[in-house]
Every structure is written in C-alpha cells, then in structure tokens.
Amino acid sequence: MIILSYKSRVLLVPRYHYSLRRTIYSVSRLWPIDENNDGYVDGIRKSVESYWRRAVTERRFSRENAEKFYCLSMFPYPSGALHMGHVRVYALSNLFGQFFHMKGYSVIHPIGWDSFGLPAENAAKHKGVDPEVWTKQNILSMKSQLERLDLSFDWEIEVTTSEPSYYKWTQWLFLRLYEAGLAYRTHAYVNWDPIDKTVLANEQVDDEGKSWRSGAQVEKRLLPQWCFRTMEYSKDLQKGIKFLDKWPKYVKTTQKNWIGPYLGLLIQLPCFRIDGSQISEDVGIFICCEEDLKHLIGVKVMKGNQNYDGLRKQEPVFLKNPMNGKLLPLTFSEEIDVVSNSATRLILSESAPKSSMKSSSQDLDSKYRALTKFAEDNSIKGVVTCNNIRDWLVSRQRFWGTPIPIVHCNTCGTVAVEYSDLPVRLPRSQSGRSTLADYPEFVNTTCPQCGEAARRETDTMDTFVDSAWYFLRYLDPNNDKQPFDLTKEKSQMPVDLYIGGVEHARLHLLYARFFMRVLHDLGLASNEEPFSNLLCQGILLSKSYKIADSVNYVPMKEVSGASDDCLIHEPTGKPVVSQIEKMSKSKFNGVDPDDLIKQFGSDTVKCYVLDNINPAKNIIYNPDNIAGVQRWKHRLWLLVTNYMNQRVHNKLSEKYVRSSKPVDWEKIQKQHLKTIASFNNMDCTVSAELRPDKCLRELQALTQSLKTVPPEEFSRQDYQGYLLDLIIMVSPFMPLICLEMWSAMSNNVDVNHACYQLDKTVLDQKWPELSDRYPEFVQKSRNK
C-alpha cells in the first residue's frame, strides 16, 4: 500500500494503482510521501514537465492597461542547432520577461529569425538544396529545441527576415533612404572576400586585413556599390552615447572609438599630373578646422593602400587646395599615422597653430555649425563627420539576401522600383547560379518610368540591414500597409532591455542606432535611440584538446592521462595539450543542450547558465556546477514534501532528518527580507548592472534557513508565507517545478493575505515587494 494525501484525508491505495513515476499532485490532487527522501527524482520531473510544459511555452507576458516592458534577445541565425550560448541568452530574456510580468508590467517578449546570409547559402550549396528550403528546415528544428527549453516567447509575433512579408518592408525602407539622399551608388574600391566571393563592409575586416567570417585575406576591387550615409549621422550617433547611461561602459567606449572622437570635414580633392591635366581619381582628406586648409602644404598616403594604386603609377601627383587653388604634392610613405577615415595624413606648415582635435559632447553641435558654415562660405563640397566612421557599404554580390529595389535603364538611369511593386522577390534558387545576375528571368524587366527594357539591380543587401530594424517589426508583424504603426512604436519603444553577445558591440548596435535616427528624421519613428538598457552576456568556455605542436583538435573521449600534464591521444600515442576555449563543434568541446535537458531537465539547464556568475562574464563549463543546481532543486522539493506530509496527514518520511540547528525566526525573517531586496539586482529600472546570480545566492540561503524549521511549526502563517514567497521568487528561474509545488501549497495553507492569489498559478502571482511584506521597514528606510 502507498499513503497519499488529499486535502485533510488520508487514502490507502494499492501499489499497482499508483506509479510514483507518472502521478503528480496536479494530476491526482494527491502528494506522495517520499518514503526514501529521494526528492525530485527523474520520474517525478518528467511528469511535471509533461503536465506543465504547455503552460510555460504557450504563456504570454502581455496584459492590458499596464506599463510596457520590452524585453528583447538578439534573434538567432537559423543554423539548425542551438548551442549553449543560445541557452544563456534566451534563459536570461525569459527570466527578465517573467520577472517583470510578475511585477505588473505588460511584457513584450518576441522571437524571430535572422535568416538571410552567406552561411545559409553556402551550406545549402554544399548540400545541394535550395537555401530557402534549408533555412525553413533549420527554423523548424531550432524552434522545437527552444520549446524543449520551456521558454515563454510570444510566437504570435514571430518574424523571419527571409520571408517576402518581411523583406518587402526592408526594401520599402531602402527606398525611403534613397529618396532622402541617404542611399547612393558609387564606384569604389571594396573589400573582396575571395572565399565567400562577396564584398565586405570595412567594419567586417579585422586589423590584419582578414574577413570576419571566412578568415580569408581580403582583396581590393573596384566595383559599383550601394552605400548608406552613416557619416552624416556620426555627430548625432556620437553625441547620443552620453544618454545611454544603462549600457556597459566598455560597449559605449567601443561605439565612441568606432565612430571617432574627432569631428571634422571630409573633403574629396581632385588630382592633377605635373603638366596640369586632371586625373579622374580623387583623394579624401580630413580637416578639423579652417586653419588646416590654410596651412596645408602636402598630403601623405600609405604605399600599401590599394585604393590609391592607380595614382602611384602616375607619380608625381598633385592635389588642389579648394581654399586657395594651390597644388599640393601627394606623397606615398611606407608608414603613416592615420587618424581619420580618409586614410591620409595632412602635412601642415610649421606656422600652423596647434589645436586639440578632440571635441567634447557639449561642443559637437557648435563645431558642426562652424564647419558647415566654413564649407558653405568657401564652396567646399564635403561631409561634416567624425574621423573614424565611414559610409555603410550595403551591397553584397550574393543570392540569398534582400534584393535591392532598383532598376537600371539606359534612358532614365537609376530608377527606384514603385512601392506598389514591392516586394521584389527572389527567384527560385537553381544549382550553378550563385548571384542574381545569373537569373535572366529576374534581371530583365521594364523601366518604371519609360517602360523600356531595363535591368534589375543584382546586388542584395547586407544582412545587417535586416537586423537594423527587426525590433520595430515585432510590434506590428502582420501590418500589410506599412513596416509598423507609428502609434505602436511611440507607445512600445524603446526596447527596455536588449540582451545579446558583445561581438555585436560595434556593427549591429551602430547600424540599429543609425536606422532609428534616420526613421526619426523621416517622421517614421518618435524615438531616436532603440535600446535603453543593454546586457551583453559572456560566452561559454570549455576544455579542448589538441595534438601537441599541431592545430589538430581531438575529442575528449580519445584522450587519457592522470592530469593535464601527461595527456595522450590514445589512437596515435601522441602527447596532447588542453586549454580552455569557446565552445565549438570544430574543437570537439561543445555541449549539446538537448543532452543536458534529457539528463537534468530544462529548469536545471536554464538555472545553471544563470547561477553563480555575473551574466556579463564568461562561463567555464563544469558538470559539478550543474549538480549543485540539481541538489538545490531537490532541497526545494523536499521542503514542500515535508510540509505536505506533515500538514495533511501528520506523517513524515521515515528518513526525514530533523535539522540540528535551532530555529531562529529573526534570522529567517532577515534572510526573507534580504532575499526580496536582492531582486533590485534584476530591476533595470533601478540598477544599471544586472546580477540575477546574486538573487539566486539569496534564494539558496533562504532555502537553507527554512530547512531549520521543525514540523510542529509548519502551521505558522509566517513560515507558510516565507515558503510561498520562496516558490514565487524561484519561479522565473525554474518555472516547471515551481508550478507543481505551488499547485499543492496553494491548496494546503492557512495564509489569507491579499499578497497571494491562491486560485492562480505561481506565474500569475504578484511579485513579493518589501512595501507589502515589510511596510514598517520601508518607511523607516525612507525616513532615514
């Protein structure tokens, strides 16, 4: 016989009628006595997960007549499989989404797919499938993985950048920039990736001249390219950084340096031969003030700069000073100290006054006005900009991207596609065709103006364009009249908490800020900055192994040795060295989230990536730490088990161990208060640094404190309140187990307090606030 409890009744049930592995309180309304004190065993865990999963995954955080909180994690590229880095970022966003929902906010918590780009195209080509088919298959696979993590995303507002319903509006926005003169086509020397066979933006080339994606040495090629005028917004982008007070300092520094600390005038100077004949190429120079041009006697260019290879062949070359008409020698040097986006260095006369190039945020506006007036008064054509930022090159010579909505006509020139003809759809992919230029059925069209034969633009857009505005489409994903409704943008932007990798501190964040300011200036948005608070999570590291004195990595299962100093590769007998590196399939040191979920459950896996470390720091994977989270989960379960067994039928497990510590109610109350107060570390409305790990530390301490309470004290209402609050505060971290514990506790307590809604689930409870639990303490603090 097995003893089961229901309300105040004790039932004796034949063993063959009851299976501990399948029956839980939410199903039977009976809580089993844990005769062996096993705690939250796998059988119970799987039953809890099966019962409560849909309550979590189909949950929405929005509510009517409440202040909004927009909690956004950077949307993933659909590679086909989640890795532990994904687990960390989405565990964080889910945690904050649930937390702010319980604090009374209407939370926007969307998910989508950054689905265009070279990786999908190359992988599909390798597998011999259509990139569209490959991408959709991967999205389905990753979506099922996200569901196994038991996350509460709002799938009803899901967006996919490769769907025509999305890229129609990317094209629409391109045309608005084109009409405003912010998108233009020019012939330029570009960064050519010989492996991926496409153009890279300057920002996508590292300091060694290699591609950020393929690692290939980048070449220079002269090609027609589309660009966005990001330089024209450099002053506003630089000035706006000071208002991002809840961004990490190092990210703001990265943005400042990428834009450039100096404000000046970028001028293109015409080139001349020694006989006075003009050369077709120009050379850009960057001046900080009027005096620079007055005292300019020459310009230096680095010899290795491929942009000026043509000029080197025509030496000597001279530039014309636009202020006085004098010819200035252009010289080529092995090495120069370049401080501007012009890649040149000015040679000034000895009489030139020394002045500070740096401009504080306070005088950016005044310096901008002075430089603009100087250029106008002297009929100098140039751009007032900061010294590092360059115009955003958005052309890509690939197939799998958003087509640029432009037509080239022999009569009319460059012509924009009519808005009514959007989207310009991609053709069906065919083997052996790698760019849109290979599809005559796509290329050949008619001119929107004259109706004569014309050719479509065959470049596609940089995928950073797709992700520069996706957070706005989430607000209005089914709108077929415009990209998003302005009233929704006004009421729901900016994003209150943006969570993602620090690798996007330069490009994505800069481009999203640029787009938001452009949309504001075009009257399409009311906000100038897209993200109020930024949390850049650290990466997950793990031990890797490779053959000594080689670049060959080997799996851990092929390595033996008593310590890291004497490791051997068993198949070859060669010595092996170990190191801690970012998780990677190619290094055999990745951990499959699905394997961990099967072994420990989603509650434990999510809590593991949040526990015991600042979310901005890197995590070194350690299975022992997962076991620690698992032990805490067992202790929580046993707290409720002991309570239910004692309260309902006055019987405990035979293996129940009474705490050796005397109960100290004052200490428990202080820990309860301290635990509630610790959640200020998760409230980005009051704290710039977000530390959920500190909250977990206090929750674990409160669990330990409540273990000291003897069974005869379980009827105390303060104890019951502490236990209920513990379950509430743990629920954003581990929702499934808390839903089950709450379902039992809420039906078996004496607490009658407005703080609780016992007829609702734990995830629908109001968050414990000090003002509710300890009003006298709060008032005392205010008086101090």
C-alpha positions in Angstrom: 0.0 0.0 0.0 1.1 3.6 -0.6 -0.1 6.5 1.5 -1.4 9.5 -0.5 -2.8 12.8 0.8 -5.7 14.8 -0.5 -6.7 17.9 1.5 -7.2 16.6 5.0 -7.9 13.0 4.1 -5.5 10.1 4.0 -6.1 7.5 1.3 -4.6 4.0 1.1 -4.1 3.0 -2.5 -2.9 -0.4 -3.7 0.7 -0.2 -5.2 -0.4 -1.4 -8.6 -2.9 1.5 -8.9 -0.2 4.1 -8.3 3.0 4.9 -10.0 5.3 7.5 -8.5 6.9 8.0 -11.9 3.7 9.1 -13.5 1.4 10.6 -10.9 1.8 14.1 -9.5 -0.3 16.4 -7.4 -1.6 18.4 -10.4 -3.0 15.2 -11.9 -4.3 13.2 -8.9 -4.6 16.0 -6.3 -2.5 13.7 -4.2 1.0 14.4 -2.9 3.0 11.1 -2.4 5.0 10.5 0.7 8.7 10.3 -0.4 9.5 7.2 1.7 13.2 7.3 0.8 13.6 11.0 0.9 14.7 10.8 -2.8 13.4 14.3 -3.6 12.8 15.4 -7.2 13.6 12.1 -8.9 13.5 11.7 -12.7 10.1 10.1 -12.8 8.5 13.0 -11.0 10.5 15.5 -13.0 9.3 14.1 -16.3 5.7 14.0 -15.2 5.9 17.6 -14.0 7.5 18.7 -17.3 4.9 16.8 -19.3 2.0 18.3 -17.4 3.2 22.0 -17.1 5.2 22.4 -20.4 2.4 24.0 -22.4 1.5 26.3 -19.5 5.0 27.7 -19.9 5.7 27.6 -23.6 2.2 29.0 -24.6 2.4 31.7 -21.9 2.3 35.3 -23.0 3.5 38.1 -20.8 1.4 40.9 -22.2 -1.6 42.4 -20.3 -4.0 45.3 -20.8 -3.8 48.7 -19.0 -0.3 48.2 -17.7 3.1 49.9 -18.2 5.0 48.2 -21.0 8.4 46.4 -20.7 10.0 45.4 -23.9 12.4 42.5 -23.2 14.3 41.5 -26.4 17.0 38.9 -27.0 19.0 39.2 -30.2 17.3 36.9 -32.7 19.3 33.9 -33.9 20.6 32.9 -37.2 18.9 29.5 -38.0 22.0 27.3 -38.3 20.0 24.2 -37.4 21.0 23.6 -33.8 21.1 25.5 -30.6 24.3 25.8 -28.7 24.9 26.7 -25.1 25.4 30.3 -25.9 21.8 30.4 -27.2 20.6 28.8 -24.0 22.3 31.5 -21.9 20.9 34.5 -23.9 17.3 33.1 -24.0 17.3 31.9 -20.4 18.2 35.5 -19.5 15.5 37.1 -21.6 12.9 34.6 -20.3 13.9 35.2 -16.7 13.6 39.0 -17.1 10.3 38.7 -19.0 8.7 36.6 -16.3 10.1 38.8 -13.6 8.7 42.0 -15.0 5.4 40.3 -15.8 5.0 39.4 -12.1 5.9 43.0 -11.2 2.8 44.1 -13.1 4.2 45.1 -16.5 2.9 44.2 -19.9 5.9 42.5 -21.3 6.8 42.2 -25.0 9.0 39.1 -25.4 9.3 38.2 -29.1 11.4 35.8 -31.1 12.3 35.6 -34.8 15.0 34.5 -37.2 17.9 36.4 -38.9 17.6 34.1 -41.8 19.3 35.6 -44.8 23.1 35.5 -45.4 26.1 33.6 -46.6 26.2 30.7 -44.2 22.8 29.5 -45.3 23.7 30.0 -48.9 27.0 28.1 -48.6 25.5 25.3 -46.6 22.6 24.9 -49.0 25.0 24.8 -51.9 27.1 22.2 -50.2 24.1 20.0 -49.5 22.6 20.6 -53.0 19.3 22.1 -51.7 17.5 25.4 -52.1 18.7 27.9 -49.3 15.0 28.7 -48.7 14.2 25.1 -48.0 17.4 24.6 -45.9 16.5 27.7 -43.9 12.9 26.7 -43.2 14.0 23.2 -42.1 16.5 24.7 -39.7 13.9 27.1 -38.3 11.6 24.2 -37.5 14.4 22.3 -35.9 15.6 25.2 -33.7 12.0 26.1 -32.8 11.5 22.7 -31.4 14.7 23.0 -29.4 13.6 26.3 -28.0 10.3 24.7 -27.0 12.2 21.9 -25.2 13.9 24.7 -23.2 10.4 25.7 -22.0 10.7 29.3 -22.8 7.8 31.8 -22.9 8.2 33.5 -26.2 5.3 35.2 -28.0 5.3 33.1 -31.1 2.4 35.1 -32.5 4.7 38.0 -33.4 7.5 35.8 -34.8 9.4 37.4 -37.8 11.7 35.8 -40.4 13.8 38.2 -42.4 13.9 35.9 -45.5 10.1 35.9 -45.8 8.7 38.3 -48.5 6.3 39.7 -45.9 9.4 40.9 -44.0 11.9 41.9 -46.8 9.1 43.8 -48.6 9.4 46.4 -45.8 13.3 46.2 -45.8 13.0 47.2 -49.4 10.5 49.9 -48.6 12.8 51.4 -46.0 15.7 51.3 -48.5 13.6 53.4 -50.9 12.8 55.9 -48.2 16.5 56.3 -47.6 17.1 56.6 -51.3 14.5 59.3 -51.7 16.1 61.2 -48.8 19.6 61.0 -50.4 20.9 58.7 -47.7 21.3 55.7 -50.1 23.6 56.1 -53.1 25.5 54.1 -55.7 29.2 54.7 -56.3 32.2 53.1 -57.8 34.6 52.3 -55.1 37.4 50.0 -54.2 35.8 47.5 -51.9 36.9 44.6 -49.7 36.6 41.4 -51.6 36.4 38.1 -49.8 37.9 35.6 -52.2 36.5 32.6 -50.3 32.9 33.8 -49.9 33.1 35.7 -53.1 31.4 38.8 -51.8 32.0 42.4 -50.7 32.6 43.1 -47.0 32.0 46.4 -45.2 35.1 48.0 -43.7 33.8 47.0 -40.3 33.8 43.4 -41.4 37.6 43.3 -42.0 39.8 42.8 -38.9 43.0 44.6 -38.1 45.1 42.0 -40.0 43.0 42.6 -43.2 41.1 39.4 -42.9 37.4 38.6 -43.3 35.4 38.5 -40.1 33.6 35.4 -41.4 35.8 33.3 -43.6 39.2 34.4 -42.3 40.5 35.0 -45.8 43.0 37.7 -46.7 40.8 40.5 -48.1 41.5 41.9 -51.6 40.6 45.3 -53.1 38.4 45.5 -56.1 36.8 48.5 -57.9 33.1 47.8 -58.2 29.8 49.7 -58.2 28.4 49.6 -54.7 25.4 50.9 -52.7 26.1 52.7 -49.5 24.1 54.4 -46.7 25.4 57.8 -45.5 26.2 56.9 -41.9 28.9 59.6 -41.9 26.3 62.2 -42.0 24.9 60.9 -38.7 28.2 60.5 -37.0 27.8 63.6 -34.8 24.4 62.6 -33.6 25.5 59.0 -33.0 28.5 60.1 -31.0 26.5 62.7 -29.0 23.7 60.2 -28.3 26.1 57.8 -26.5 26.1 60.0 -23.4 22.4 59.3 -22.9 22.9 55.5 -22.9 23.6 55.5 -19.2 22.5 51.9 -18.8 24.8 50.5 -21.4 28.0 48.8 -20.3 30.9 51.2 -20.2 33.1 49.1 -22.5 30.4 48.9 -25.2 30.0 52.7 -25.1 33.7 53.1 -25.4 33.7 50.7 -28.4 31.0 52.8 -30.1 32.8 56.0 -29.4 36.1 54.8 -30.8 34.4 53.2 -33.9 32.7 56.5 -34.7 35.7 58.5 -33.9 36.4 61.1 -31.2 37.2 64.0 -33.6 34.6 66.0 -35.6 35.9 67.4 -38.9 35.3 67.9 -42.6 35.9 65.1 -45.0 36.8 66.6 -48.4 37.5 64.9 -51.8 40.3 66.7 -53.5 40.8 66.5 -57.3 44.1 65.1 -58.6 46.4 66.5 -61.3 49.5 65.5 -63.2 52.6 67.6 -63.3 51.5 69.1 -66.6 48.3 70.3 -65.0 46.0 67.7 -66.6 43.3 66.3 -64.2 43.2 62.7 -63.2 39.8 61.0 -62.8 40.5 59.9 -59.2 40.1 61.9 -56.0 41.8 61.7 -52.7 39.9 62.3 -49.4 41.4 64.4 -46.6 40.0 65.1 -43.2 40.4 68.5 -41.6 39.4 69.5 -38.1 39.2 73.3 -38.7 39.7 76.1 -41.2 43.3 76.5 -40.2 44.2 73.0 -41.5 43.4 74.1 -45.1 45.1 77.4 -44.8 48.4 75.8 -43.7 48.2 72.6 -45.8 51.3 72.1 -47.9 51.0 68.4 -48.8 49.2 65.1 -48.2 50.7 61.6 -47.4 49.2 58.2 -48.3 50.4 54.9 -47.2 52.1 52.9 -50.0 50.2 49.7 -49.2 46.8 51.4 -49.6 45.3 49.6 -52.6 42.7 52.4 -53.1 45.4 54.6 -54.5 47.4 52.0 -56.6 46.3 53.8 -59.8 47.7 57.1 -58.5 51.0 55.6 -57.5 51.6 54.5 -61.1 51.2 58.2 -62.2 53.6 59.8 -59.8 54.2 62.7 -59.3 50.6 63.6 -58.4 49.2 66.9 -57.0 46.0 67.8 -55.2 44.3 71.2 -55.5 43.6 73.0 -52.3 39.9 74.1 -52.5 40.5 77.2 -50.4 43.3 78.9 -52.4 43.7 76.8 -55.5 47.3 75.8 -54.8 48.6 72.4 -56.0 49.8 70.2 -53.1 52.2 67.2 -53.6 50.8 63.8 -52.9 53.5 61.5 -51.5 53.5 57.8 -50.7 55.0 56.6 -47.5 55.8 53.2 -46.0 54.0 54.0 -42.8 51.9 57.0 -41.6 49.9 57.7 -38.5 46.4 57.9 -39.9 43.8 59.5 -37.6 40.8 59.7 -39.9 38.5 57.7 -42.2 40.3 59.3 -45.2 43.3 57.0 -44.8 45.6 60.1 -45.5 47.8 62.3 -43.4 48.0 66.1 -43.7 51.3 67.9 -44.0 51.0 71.3 -42.4 53.4 74.2 -42.4 55.5 75.0 -39.4 53.4 78.1 -38.8 50.2 76.1 -38.3 48.7 76.7 -34.9 48.4 73.6 -32.7 44.8 72.8 -31.7 43.1 69.9 -30.0 41.3 67.6 -32.4 39.0 66.2 -29.7 35.5 67.6 -29.3 33.5 67.1 -26.2 29.9 66.2 -26.5 29.0 69.7 -25.3 30.7 71.4 -28.3 29.9 68.9 -31.0 26.9 71.0 -32.1 28.8 74.3 -32.2 31.8 72.8 -34.1 29.4 71.1 -36.5 27.8 74.5 -37.3 31.1 76.2 -37.7 32.4 73.6 -40.1 29.2 73.6 -42.1 29.3 77.4 -42.4 33.0 77.3 -43.4 32.3 74.7 -46.2 29.3 76.8 -47.5 31.2 80.1 -47.4 34.1 78.7 -49.4 32.0 76.5 -51.7 33.8 73.4 -50.5 31.9 70.1 -51.0 32.4 67.8 -48.1 30.8 65.9 -45.2 31.0 67.0 -41.6 31.7 63.8 -39.8 33.6 62.1 -37.1 37.0 60.8 -38.1 36.7 57.0 -38.0 33.2 56.1 -39.2 32.7 55.5 -42.9 29.6 55.2 -45.0 27.9 51.8 -44.6 28.5 49.7 -47.7 25.4 47.6 -48.0 25.9 45.8 -51.4 26.5 42.0 -51.4 27.2 40.0 -54.6 25.3 37.0 -53.4 21.9 35.4 -54.0 20.4 34.7 -50.5 19.6 38.3 -49.3 17.1 41.1 -49.7 17.1 42.3 -53.4 17.9 46.0 -53.8 14.7 47.5 -55.3 16.4 49.5 -58.1 16.2 49.3 -61.9 18.9 50.4 -64.3 17.6 51.9 -67.5 19.7 53.1 -70.5 17.4 56.1 -70.9 16.4 57.1 -67.4 19.4 55.9 -65.5 19.0 54.6 -61.9 15.3 54.3 -61.1 13.5 53.2 -57.9 11.0 50.4 -58.1 7.4 51.5 -57.4 6.2 51.0 -53.9 3.2 49.2 -55.3 5.5 46.6 -56.9 7.2 45.6 -53.7 8.4 43.1 -52.7 11.0 42.5 -55.5 11.0 38.7 -54.9 14.0 36.4 -55.1 13.7 33.8 -57.9 13.7 30.1 -57.1 17.3 29.0 -56.5 18.9 26.8 -59.1 22.1 24.8 -59.0 25.1 26.5 -60.5 23.8 30.0 -60.1 25.4 32.0 -57.3 24.3 35.6 -57.8 21.1 37.3 -59.0 23.0 38.3 -62.2 22.8 34.6 -63.1 19.0 34.7 -63.4 17.9 36.4 -66.6 14.3 36.0 -65.7 15.0 38.2 -62.6 17.3 40.6 -64.2 15.3 41.5 -67.4 12.5 43.9 -66.6 11.0 47.2 -67.8 11.7 50.7 -66.5 9.1 52.0 -64.1 9.4 55.5 -65.8 9.6 55.0 -69.5 8.5 51.4 -69.9 11.5 50.4 -72.0 13.7 47.4 -71.4 15.8 47.7 -68.2 17.9 45.6 -65.8 17.2 45.0 -62.2 19.9 45.7 -59.6 21.6 42.3 -59.0 23.2 43.1 -55.6 21.5 42.0 -52.4 21.6 43.9 -49.1 23.9 43.3 -46.2 22.1 41.2 -43.6 22.9 43.9 -41.1 20.2 45.9 -42.9 17.6 43.2 -42.0 18.6 43.3 -38.3 18.8 47.1 -38.1 15.0 47.4 -37.7 13.6 43.9 -36.8 12.7 45.1 -33.2 10.2 47.5 -34.8 8.5 44.9 -36.9 7.9 42.7 -33.8 5.5 45.4 -32.7 3.3 45.1 -35.8 4.3 41.9 -37.6 1.0 41.5 -39.6 0.8 45.1 -40.9 0.5 44.9 -44.7 0.2 48.7 -45.2 3.5 49.8 -43.6 6.5 48.4 -41.8 5.0 49.3 -38.4 2.4 51.6 -37.0 3.8 54.9 -35.6 1.4 54.8 -32.6 2.7 51.4 -31.6 6.3 52.5 -32.0 5.6 55.5 -29.8 3.9 53.5 -27.1 6.2 50.4 -27.1 9.7 51.7 -27.9 12.4 51.9 -27.0 13.5 48.4 -26.1 13.8 48.4 -22.3 16.3 45.5 -22.1 18.3 44.2 -25.0 20.3 41.0 -24.5 22.9 39.6 -26.8 26.6 38.9 -27.4 29.3 41.5 -27.1 30.5 40.6 -30.6 27.8 43.0 -31.8 29.0 45.9 -29.8 30.2 47.7 -32.9 28.4 46.8 -36.1 24.8 45.7 -35.3 24.3 48.2 -32.5 25.7 51.1 -34.5 23.6 50.3 -37.6 20.4 49.9 -35.4 21.1 53.2 -33.8 21.7 54.8 -37.3 18.4 53.3 -38.6 16.5 54.6 -35.6 17.7 58.1 -36.1 17.0 58.1 -39.8 13.5 56.9 -39.2 13.0 59.6 -36.6 14.2 62.3 -39.0 11.9 60.9 -41.7 8.9 61.1 -39.4 8.6 57.3 -39.2 9.5 56.9 -35.6 9.3 59.0 -32.4 12.3 57.7 -30.7 16.0 58.4 -31.5 17.6 55.5 -29.7 16.4 51.9 -30.0 17.7 50.3 -26.8 17.6 51.8 -23.3 19.4 49.0 -21.4 21.9 46.6 -22.8 23.1 43.3 -21.3 25.9 41.7 -23.2 26.2 38.1 -21.9 29.5 36.4 -21.7 30.4 33.3 -23.7 30.6 29.7 -22.6 34.0 28.1 -22.5 35.0 24.5 -22.2 38.2 22.4 -22.2 39.5 21.4 -25.6 42.3 19.0 -26.6 44.7 19.1 -29.5 47.8 17.2 -30.6 50.9 19.0 -29.2 52.7 21.2 -31.7 49.8 21.0 -34.2 46.5 22.6 -34.9 44.6 19.3 -34.9 41.9 19.1 -32.2 40.7 15.7 -30.9 37.6 14.6 -28.9 38.0 14.2 -25.1 36.9 10.5 -25.4 40.2 9.9 -27.3 42.4 11.4 -24.6 43.7 9.7 -21.5 46.0 10.7 -18.7 46.0 11.3 -14.9 46.5 15.0 -15.2 46.7 17.8 -17.8 50.5 17.5 -17.7 50.5 14.0 -19.1 47.7 13.6 -21.7 48.0 11.1 -24.5 45.9 10.7 -27.7 45.1 7.0 -27.5 44.7 6.3 -31.2 48.1 7.7 -32.1 50.0 7.8 -28.8 50.9 11.4 -29.4 51.0 13.9 -26.5 48.0 16.2 -26.1 47.7 19.7 -24.7 44.5 21.0 -23.1 43.2 24.6 -23.0 40.0 26.5 -22.1 38.3 27.9 -25.2 35.0 29.0 -26.6 32.7 26.0 -27.2 32.9 24.9 -30.8 32.0 21.9 -32.9 35.3 22.1 -34.7 37.2 21.9 -31.4 35.1 19.0 -30.1 34.4 20.9 -26.9 30.8 21.9 -27.4 28.0 20.6 -25.2 24.7 19.7 -26.8 21.8 21.5 -24.8 19.5 18.6 -25.7 21.7 16.1 -23.9 21.7 18.2 -20.8 17.9 18.7 -20.9 17.3 15.0 -21.2 19.5 14.3 -18.3 18.6 17.2 -15.9 15.5 18.9 -17.3 15.1 22.4 -18.7 14.7 24.0 -15.2 18.2 22.9 -14.2 19.9 23.7 -17.5 18.5 27.3 -17.6 19.3 27.9 -13.9 22.8 26.6 -14.5 23.7 29.2 -17.0 22.4 31.9 -14.6 23.8 30.7 -11.4 26.9 31.7 -9.5 28.4 34.2 -12.1 27.8 37.7 -13.4 25.9 37.2 -16.7 28.3 39.6 -18.4 31.2 37.2 -17.6 32.3 34.1 -19.4 31.3 30.7 -18.0 33.7 27.8 -17.9 31.5 24.7 -18.3 31.7 22.4 -15.3 29.3 19.5 -14.7 29.8 19.8 -11.0 28.0 23.2 -11.1 25.0 21.6 -12.8 25.0 19.0 -10.0 24.9 21.9 -7.5 21.8 23.4 -9.1 20.3 19.9 -9.1 20.9 19.5 -5.3 19.2 22.8 -4.6 16.2 21.7 -6.7 16.0 18.6 -4.6 16.1 20.6 -1.4 13.2 22.8 -2.6 11.1 19.8 -3.5 11.8 18.2 -0.1 10.8 21.4 1.7 7.3 21.1 0.1 7.2 17.3 0.5 7.9 17.6 4.2 5.3 20.3 4.6 2.6 18.4 2.7 3.2 15.2 4.5 3.2 16.8 8.0 0.3 19.3 7.4 -2.0 16.9 5.6 -1.8 13.7 7.5 0.8 14.3 10.2 3.3 11.8 8.9 6.8 12.3 7.6 9.1 10.1 5.6 10.9 7.6 7.8 14.2 9.0 6.6 13.3 12.6 7.4 16.2 14.2 9.2 15.4 17.0 11.6 17.7 19.9 11.4 20.3 20.0 14.2 20.2 23.8 14.2 17.6 25.5 16.4 15.1 27.6 14.6 15.9 31.3 14.6 12.8 33.2 13.4 14.5 36.5 13.5 17.3 35.2 11.3 14.8 33.6 8.9 12.9 36.9 8.7 16.1 38.8 7.9 17.0 36.3 5.2 13.5 36.6 3.8 13.8 40.4 3.7 17.3 40.2 2.2 16.2 37.9 -0.5 13.3 40.1 -1.6 15.7 43.1 -1.6 18.3 41.3 -3.7 15.9 41.4 -6.7 16.8 45.1 -7.1 19.8 43.4 -8.9 17.4 42.3 -11.6 15.4 45.5 -11.9 16.9 47.5 -14.8 14.6 50.4 -13.9 16.7 51.0 -10.7 20.0 49.2 -11.4 22.5 49.6 -14.3 24.3 46.3 -13.6 22.0 43.3 -13.7 23.0 40.4 -11.4 20.5 37.5 -11.2 23.3 35.4 -9.8 23.1 37.4 -6.6 19.4 36.8 -6.3 20.0 33.0 -6.7 22.5 33.1 -3.9 20.0 34.6 -1.6 17.2 32.2 -2.7 19.5 29.3 -1.9 20.3 30.9 1.5 16.6 31.2 2.2 16.1 27.6 1.3 18.7 26.6 3.9 17.1 28.8 6.5 13.7 27.3 6.1 15.2 23.8 6.4 15.8 24.5 10.1 12.0 24.9 10.8 10.7 21.8 12.7 7.4 20.1 11.5 5.5 21.3 14.5 6.0 24.9 13.3 4.6 24.3 9.8 1.3 25.7 10.8 2.7 29.1 11.5 1.4 31.6 8.9 4.8 33.4 8.7 6.5 30.2 7.8 3.9 29.4 5.2 4.3 32.9 3.8 8.1 32.5 3.6 7.7 29.2 1.8 5.1 30.6 -0.7 7.4 33.6 -1.4 10.3 31.3 -1.9 8.4 29.4 -4.6 7.3 32.7 -6.2 10.8 34.1 -6.4 12.3 30.9 -7.7 9.6 30.5 -10.4 11.2 32.8 -13.1 14.4 30.7 -12.8 12.7 27.3 -12.7 9.1 27.6 -13.7 8.1 23.9 -14.1 9.0 22.6 -10.6 7.5 25.8 -9.0 4.2 25.4 -10.8 3.9 21.9 -9.4 4.9 22.9 -5.8 2.6 25.9 -5.9 -0.4 23.8 -7.0 0.0 21.7 -3.8 0.9 24.5 -1.4 -1.8 26.9 -2.5 -4.5 24.3 -1.6 -3.0 23.5 1.8 -2.1 26.7 3.6 -3.8 28.8 6.2 -2.4 32.1 4.8 -5.2 34.5 3.9 -3.4 37.6 2.6 -4.1 39.9 -0.3 -0.5 39.4 -1.4 -1.5 36.0 -2.8 -4.0 34.8 -5.4 -4.2 31.2 -4.3 -6.6 30.3 -7.1 -4.0 31.2 -9.8 -0.7 29.6 -10.8 2.6 30.7 -9.3 3.5 32.5 -12.5 0.4 34.7 -12.1 1.3 35.9 -8.6 2.2 39.4 -7.8 5.9 39.8 -7.1 6.9 40.0 -3.4 7.7 43.6 -2.6 9.2 44.9 0.6 6.5 47.6 0.7 3.9 44.7 1.0 5.8 42.4 3.3 7.7 44.9 5.4 6.0 48.3 5.2 7.4 49.5 8.5 11.0 48.7 7.3 10.4 50.5 4.1 9.0 53.6 5.9 11.9 53.5 8.3 14.4 53.4 5.4 12.6 56.4 3.7 12.7 58.4 6.9 16.5 57.8 7.2 
